[in-house]
Amino acid sequence: MGSFKPDHAAIAALVHEDFVQRDLHERADRVVDAAQAIAPVRSGCFRDSIHAEDGPAGSVQVVSDLDYSVYVELGTRDTDAHHTIATALDAARD
């Protein structure tokens, strides 16, 4: 019986294939939609800043690029954490 030797370079390259990128972007869009639906709204800036963008090594990330978004997401000693993006990631799973 032969032994299996995975082609690690081919496996790593899969993430760059069009069908994989389409799937990643569709999933990220679902996370964005869920995050925007549950985001706390004072001015709407945080909610409206949540978006998907290409990340390193073929990844797709859901982010908010506001300077204060980390404080909304994780809270401070004076404000509660909302965990908006983290919660949306769980909610958008298949």
N, C-alpha and C positions, 0 to 999 in steps of 0.2 A: 504494500500500500504506500502510495506517495505521500509526501508531506506538503502541507499548505504553506506557502510563503506569500504573505500579503505584499502587494505593491504599494508601499507607503506613499510614494510620490503621486501615484494615480489617485489614491484615496484623498490625499490633501488637495489635489487639483479639482476634485468634484465640486467643492464649494463655489468654484468660479464658473461652473456650467450654467447656461442660461436658465434651464428648468429649475435648478436649485436656487438661483438668485431670485427668480420669479416667486417661488414658494416662500423664501425668506422675507421678501418685501410684502407679500400678501399677509403673512403672519404678523409682521411688524405693523402694518396698517390696522389690523384688528386690535393690536395692543394700543396704538395711538387713539383709535376710536373709543376704546374702553377707558383709557386714561383721561381723555378729554371729557367724557361723560361723567366721571366721578371727581374730577379736579375741583378743589375748593376755588370759589370765585369771589374775589373782592373787586378787582378791576377787569379780570378776564385775561390779563397778560400771561399769567402762568399757564392757564388752560390753552391759550392760543399758541404758546411757544412749544408745546409738546409736539415732536415730529420724529420721523425716522430718517436716518442717514446712514450712508455706507461707512462701515468701520474697518478696522485693520483685518487683513488676511481673509477678505471676502465676507466678513460679518456684517450684519445690519443691526444698528443700535437704535433704541428709542430713547430720546433725550429731550431735555429742556435746556436751552442755552442761556437762560436768564441768570444774572449774577446771583440772585437770591433763591434759585430753584432748589438748591441743596437744603436750604433751611425749611422750605415748604415740605420737601420729601422726607427729610430726616428729623426735622424739628430742632429746637434749641432748648436750653434749660428753661426758657420762658414761654415757649410755644410747643404745642403738641405736634408730633409727626403725622403726616397724612399718608405716607407710603403710596402715593397715587400711582406711580409707574409700576412699583412692585406689585400692588394689588391688581392692576390692569393686566400685568403679565400672567398672573394666575388665572384671572377671569377669561382671558382670551385663548386659553389652551383648548385644544380639540378634545 
